[in-house]
């Protein structure tokens, strides 16, 4: 391969690598990054009347992650009623214990 062609390929690779834009973080991505930083920088817990410290690798991080989970986790509860159509399987080859009485 001639040097001129190698230089051309090199320049093309430089142009294509610089044209890639960094991905914009979504709101959820930013929340996860914030939670991770909050857990990593958790305030030190010396004694906890509720938690038995020797069970945990890092009781401070566990306690902070639990607090963040309790605050940030969203659980959606729907009214009872007929099951959505995608729950009514027509497949015959799959064992479904709740339907087969197993």
MDTraj code that builds the backbone (N, CA, C; nanometers):
import mdtraj as md
import numpy as np

residues = "UNK UNK UNK UNK UNK UNK UNK UNK UNK UNK UNK UNK UNK UNK UNK UNK UNK UNK UNK UNK UNK UNK UNK UNK UNK UNK UNK UNK UNK UNK UNK UNK UNK UNK UNK UNK UNK UNK UNK UNK UNK UNK UNK UNK UNK UNK UNK UNK UNK UNK UNK UNK UNK UNK UNK UNK UNK UNK UNK UNK UNK UNK UNK UNK UNK UNK UNK UNK UNK UNK UNK UNK UNK UNK UNK UNK UNK UNK UNK UNK UNK UNK UNK UNK UNK UNK UNK UNK UNK UNK UNK UNK UNK UNK UNK UNK UNK UNK UNK UNK UNK UNK".split()
xyz = np.array([
    [0.0859, -0.1167, 0.0000],
    [0.0000, 0.0000, 0.0000],
    [0.0908, 0.1232, 0.0000],
    [0.0647, 0.2139, -0.0917],
    [0.1484, 0.3344, -0.0979],
    [0.1265, 0.4254, 0.0235],
    [0.2265, 0.5055, 0.0553],
    [0.2209, 0.5970, 0.1697],
    [0.1055, 0.6962, 0.1540],
    [0.0811, 0.7428, 0.0357],
    [-0.0270, 0.8393, 0.0130],
    [-0.1631, 0.7795, 0.0502],
    [-0.1825, 0.6528, 0.0178],
    [-0.3083, 0.5859, 0.0505],
    [-0.3176, 0.5648, 0.2028],
    [-0.2053, 0.5308, 0.2661],
    [-0.2038, 0.5154, 0.4117],
    [-0.2376, 0.6478, 0.4801],
    [-0.1808, 0.7573, 0.4295],
    [-0.2111, 0.8891, 0.4854],
    [-0.3584, 0.9237, 0.4680],
    [-0.4129, 0.8885, 0.3542],
    [-0.5534, 0.9147, 0.3275],
    [-0.6425, 0.8375, 0.4253],
    [-0.6116, 0.7106, 0.4475],
    [-0.6881, 0.6308, 0.5435],
    [-0.6748, 0.6867, 0.6849],
    [-0.5555, 0.7300, 0.7198],
    [-0.5324, 0.7883, 0.8517],
    [-0.6168, 0.9144, 0.8708],
    [-0.6179, 1.0019, 0.7713],
    [-0.6973, 1.1252, 0.7795],
    [-0.8467, 1.0948, 0.7885],
    [-0.8921, 0.9947, 0.7132],
    [-1.0333, 0.9563, 0.7191],
    [-1.0701, 0.9066, 0.8588],
    [-0.9810, 0.8301, 0.9206],
    [-1.0099, 0.7797, 1.0552],
    [-1.0149, 0.8940, 1.1558],
    [-0.9289, 0.9945, 1.1394],
    [-0.9316, 1.1101, 1.2295],
    [-1.0618, 1.1876, 1.2160],
    [-1.1040, 1.2103, 1.0929],
    [-1.2266, 1.2845, 1.0679],
    [-1.3470, 1.2092, 1.1243],
    [-1.3540, 1.0792, 1.1011],
    [-1.4699, 1.0034, 1.1484],
    [-1.4716, 0.9927, 1.3003],
    [-1.3552, 0.9852, 1.3650],
    [-1.3545, 0.9755, 1.5108],
    [-1.3941, 1.1076, 1.5758],
    [-1.3632, 1.2205, 1.5129],
    [-1.4014, 1.3501, 1.5692],
    [-1.5455, 1.3864, 1.5393],
    [-1.6040, 1.3225, 1.4390],
    [-1.7415, 1.3556, 1.4042],
    [-1.8423, 1.2891, 1.4972],
    [-1.7967, 1.1909, 1.5746],
    [-1.8877, 1.1253, 1.6677],
    [-1.9175, 1.2183, 1.7841],
    [-2.0437, 1.2494, 1.8036],
    [-2.0838, 1.3371, 1.9128],
    [-2.1044, 1.2537, 2.0387],
    [-2.0653, 1.3078, 2.1529],
    [-2.0935, 1.2337, 2.2759],
    [-2.2434, 1.2250, 2.2983],
    [-2.2871, 1.1121, 2.3510],
    [-2.4296, 1.0908, 2.3736],
    [-2.4764, 1.1802, 2.4874],
    [-2.5896, 1.2447, 2.4671],
    [-2.6484, 1.3279, 2.5710],
    [-2.7141, 1.2373, 2.6751],
    [-2.6850, 1.2629, 2.8018],
    [-2.7416, 1.1807, 2.9082],
    [-2.8888, 1.2141, 2.9281],
    [-2.9681, 1.1107, 2.9482],
    [-3.1105, 1.1301, 2.9744],
    [-3.1291, 1.1692, 3.1205],
    [-3.2501, 1.2065, 3.1549],
    [-3.2824, 1.2412, 3.2931],
    [-3.2564, 1.1215, 3.3844],
    [-3.2936, 1.0022, 3.3411],
    [-3.2723, 0.8813, 3.4216],
    [-3.1237, 0.8520, 3.4388],
    [-3.0442, 0.8727, 3.3309],
    [-2.8999, 0.8530, 3.3421],
    [-2.8408, 0.9475, 3.4455],
    [-2.8849, 1.0732, 3.4439],
    [-2.8350, 1.1706, 3.5416],
    [-2.8759, 1.1328, 3.6834],
    [-2.9973, 1.0800, 3.7000],
    [-3.0407, 1.0343, 3.8321],
    [-2.9533, 0.9194, 3.8819],
    [-2.9197, 0.8268, 3.7924],
    [-2.8351, 0.7142, 3.8309],
    [-2.6944, 0.7601, 3.8685],
    [-2.6392, 0.8529, 3.7920],
    [-2.5066, 0.9065, 3.8233],
    [-2.5093, 0.9768, 3.9582],
    [-2.6144, 1.0543, 3.9815],
    [-2.6288, 1.1249, 4.1086],
    [-2.6401, 1.0257, 4.2250],
    [-2.7184, 0.9196, 4.2073],
    [-2.7337, 0.8189, 4.3119],
    [-2.6012, 0.7484, 4.3385],
    [-2.5281, 0.7161, 4.2328],
    [-2.3988, 0.6493, 4.2485],
    [-2.3028, 0.7371, 4.3277],
    [-2.2977, 0.8661, 4.2946],
    [-2.2105, 0.9579, 4.3690],
    [-2.2554, 0.9705, 4.5140],
    [-2.3866, 0.9732, 4.5357],
    [-2.4389, 0.9803, 4.6717],
    [-2.4028, 0.8588, 4.7546],
    [-2.4029, 0.7423, 4.6905],
    [-2.3670, 0.6186, 4.7612],
    [-2.2169, 0.6152, 4.7892],
    [-2.1368, 0.6514, 4.6881],
    [-1.9919, 0.6493, 4.7064],
    [-1.9458, 0.7499, 4.8120],
    [-2.0166, 0.8618, 4.8256],
    [-1.9797, 0.9651, 4.9223],
    [-2.0724, 0.9629, 5.0434],
    [-2.1152, 0.8452, 5.0829],
    [-2.2097, 0.8298, 5.1940],
    [-2.1462, 0.8756, 5.3244],
    [-2.2254, 0.9406, 5.4102],
    [-2.1728, 0.9770, 5.5421],
    [-2.1402, 0.8504, 5.6213],
    [-2.0351, 0.8582, 5.6967],
    [-1.9873, 0.7411, 5.7720],
    [-2.0856, 0.7045, 5.8826],
    [-2.1197, 0.5757, 5.8893],
    [-2.2075, 0.5241, 5.9938],
    [-2.1221, 0.4382, 6.0863],
    [-2.1146, 0.4766, 6.2118],
    [-2.0355, 0.3992, 6.3092],
    [-2.1197, 0.2877, 6.3714],
    [-2.2326, 0.3244, 6.4269],
    [-2.3211, 0.2274, 6.4922],
    [-2.4628, 0.2481, 6.4407],
    [-2.5299, 0.1404, 6.4188],
    [-2.6696, 0.1465, 6.3780],
    [-2.7488, 0.0544, 6.4695],
    [-2.8513, 0.1077, 6.5359],
    [-2.9297, 0.0217, 6.6249],
    [-3.0118, -0.0829, 6.5488],
    [-3.0345, -0.0592, 6.4196],
    [-3.1198, -0.1477, 6.3410],
    [-3.0385, -0.2500, 6.2610],
    [-2.9214, -0.2095, 6.2106],
    [-2.8416, -0.2953, 6.1232],
    [-2.7231, -0.3559, 6.1975],
    [-2.6953, -0.4816, 6.1715],
    [-2.5810, -0.5507, 6.2309],
    [-2.4618, -0.5335, 6.1360],
    [-2.3716, -0.4425, 6.1712],
    [-2.2629, -0.3986, 6.0834],
    [-2.1759, -0.5102, 6.0264],
    [-2.1385, -0.6159, 6.1010],
    [-2.0501, -0.7185, 6.0436],
    [-2.1081, -0.7924, 5.9223],
    [-2.2370, -0.7844, 5.9014],
    [-2.2988, -0.8513, 5.7872],
    [-2.2685, -0.7780, 5.6564],
    [-2.2440, -0.6487, 5.6641],
    [-2.2275, -0.5653, 5.5448],
    [-2.0807, -0.5389, 5.5159],
    [-2.0477, -0.5342, 5.3875],
    [-1.9119, -0.4967, 5.3478],
    [-1.8865, -0.3516, 5.3849],
    [-1.9858, -0.2648, 5.3592],
    [-1.9743, -0.1243, 5.3934],
    [-2.1130, -0.0769, 5.4368],
    [-2.1332, -0.0694, 5.5659],
    [-2.2662, -0.0363, 5.6185],
    [-2.3077, 0.1056, 5.5804],
    [-2.2113, 0.1962, 5.5696],
    [-2.2425, 0.3344, 5.5316],
    [-2.3017, 0.3403, 5.3915],
    [-2.2386, 0.2697, 5.2980],
    [-2.2875, 0.2687, 5.1603],
    [-2.4227, 0.1973, 5.1507],
    [-2.4381, 0.0880, 5.2253],
    [-2.5659, 0.0171, 5.2225],
    [-2.6777, 0.1071, 5.2726],
    [-2.6552, 0.1739, 5.3853],
    [-2.7591, 0.2587, 5.4436],
    [-2.7958, 0.3726, 5.3488],
    [-2.6942, 0.4344, 5.2873],
    [-2.7208, 0.5446, 5.1933],
    [-2.7938, 0.4938, 5.0693],
    [-2.7558, 0.3768, 5.0167],
    [-2.8232, 0.3258, 4.8975],
    [-2.9691, 0.2914, 4.9285],
    [-2.9950, 0.2408, 5.0492],
    [-3.1321, 0.2099, 5.0880],
    [-3.2147, 0.3379, 5.0995],
    [-3.1561, 0.4427, 5.1573],
    [-3.2273, 0.5707, 5.1691],
    [-3.2612, 0.6266, 5.0311],
    [-3.1644, 0.6205, 4.9381],
    [-3.1886, 0.6702, 4.8025],
    [-3.2928, 0.5858, 4.7300],
    [-3.2865, 0.4546, 4.7470],
    [-3.3850, 0.3669, 4.6849],
    [-3.5247, 0.3988, 4.7371],
    [-3.5347, 0.4183, 4.8666],
    [-3.6642, 0.4476, 4.9281],
    [-3.7206, 0.5796, 4.8769],
    [-3.6335, 0.6744, 4.8492],
    [-3.6780, 0.8061, 4.8030],
    [-3.7040, 0.8085, 4.6528],
    [-3.6226, 0.7375, 4.5734],
    [-3.6290, 0.7510, 4.4278],
    [-3.7119, 0.6447, 4.3565],
    [-3.7204, 0.5257, 4.4135],
    [-3.7893, 0.4166, 4.3456],
    [-3.9380, 0.4457, 4.3323],
    [-3.9884, 0.4271, 4.2128],
    [-4.1308, 0.4502, 4.1879],
    [-4.1976, 0.3168, 4.1566],
    [-4.3035, 0.2890, 4.2277],
    [-4.3799, 0.1666, 4.2051],
    [-4.5190, 0.2080, 4.1610],
    [-4.5614, 0.1545, 4.0491],
    [-4.6928, 0.1876, 3.9966],
    [-4.7882, 0.0733, 4.0258],
    [-4.9028, 0.1048, 4.0815],
    [-5.0037, 0.0050, 4.1140],
    [-5.1269, 0.0352, 4.0289],
    [-5.1762, -0.0671, 3.9621],
    [-5.2915, -0.0507, 3.8748],
    [-5.4143, -0.1127, 3.9395],
    [-5.5307, -0.0624, 3.9006],
    [-5.6566, -0.1159, 3.9509],
    [-5.6741, -0.2594, 3.9055],
    [-5.7420, -0.3370, 3.9889],
    [-5.7700, -0.4739, 3.9513],
    [-5.8734, -0.4751, 3.8399],
    [-5.8683, -0.5788, 3.7624],
    [-5.9622, -0.5914, 3.6524],
    [-5.9164, -0.7025, 3.5606],
    [-5.9695, -0.7021, 3.4416],
    [-5.9305, -0.8028, 3.3446],
    [-5.7836, -0.7893, 3.3094],
    [-5.7189, -0.9041, 3.2899],
    [-5.5773, -0.9021, 3.2535],
    [-5.5614, -0.8460, 3.1133],
    [-5.4522, -0.7744, 3.0891],
    [-5.4260, -0.7268, 2.9531],
    [-5.4130, -0.8441, 2.8570],
    [-5.4330, -0.8191, 2.7314],
    [-5.4355, -0.9264, 2.6319],
    [-5.3039, -1.0025, 2.6256],
    [-5.1901, -0.9376, 2.6498],
    [-5.0631, -1.0072, 2.6373],
    [-5.0392, -1.1070, 2.7501],
    [-5.1235, -1.1098, 2.8524],
    [-5.1118, -1.2103, 2.9581],
    [-5.1891, -1.3374, 2.9257],
    [-5.2718, -1.3351, 2.8242],
    [-5.3526, -1.4507, 2.7888],
    [-5.2831, -1.5281, 2.6770],
    [-5.1894, -1.6113, 2.7175],
    [-5.1057, -1.6833, 2.6226],
    [-5.1840, -1.7926, 2.5508],
    [-5.1622, -1.8055, 2.4228],
    [-5.2238, -1.9116, 2.3427],
    [-5.1230, -2.0228, 2.3143],
    [-5.0004, -2.0104, 2.3674],
    [-4.8956, -2.1079, 2.3438],
    [-4.9270, -2.2383, 2.4157],
    [-4.9031, -2.3509, 2.3507],
    [-4.9345, -2.4815, 2.4082],
    [-4.8107, -2.5507, 2.4656],
    [-4.6905, -2.5198, 2.4179],
    [-4.5710, -2.5938, 2.4541],
    [-4.5024, -2.5471, 2.5814],
    [-4.5545, -2.4469, 2.6478],
    [-4.4888, -2.3933, 2.7659],
    [-4.5699, -2.4309, 2.8889],
    [-4.5031, -2.4848, 2.9901],
    [-4.5696, -2.5227, 3.1153],
    [-4.5952, -2.3971, 3.1972],
    [-4.7187, -2.3738, 3.2323],
    [-4.7541, -2.2596, 3.3154],
    [-4.8151, -2.3131, 3.4437],
    [-4.7348, -2.3254, 3.5526],
    [-4.7825, -2.3886, 3.6767],
    [-4.9095, -2.3274, 3.7317],
    [-4.9277, -2.1980, 3.7165],
    [-5.0451, -2.1356, 3.7715],
    [-5.1715, -2.1738, 3.6935],
    [-5.1582, -2.2230, 3.5706],
    [-5.2734, -2.2643, 3.4910],
    [-5.2894, -2.4173, 3.4919],
    [-5.1779, -2.4887, 3.5048],
    [-5.1815, -2.6350, 3.4984],
    [-5.2041, -2.6983, 3.6351],
    [-5.2086, -2.6201, 3.7402],
    [-5.2312, -2.6732, 3.8731],
    [-5.1098, -2.7417, 3.9336],
    [-4.9897, -2.7131, 3.8824],
    [-4.8683, -2.7751, 3.9353],
    [-4.8174, -2.7023, 4.0570],
])
top = md.Topology()
chain = top.add_chain()
for i, resn in enumerate(residues, 1):
    res = top.add_residue(resn, chain, resSeq=i)
    for name in ("N", "CA", "C"):
        top.add_atom(name, md.element.get_by_symbol(name[0]), res)
traj = md.Trajectory(xyz[None], top)
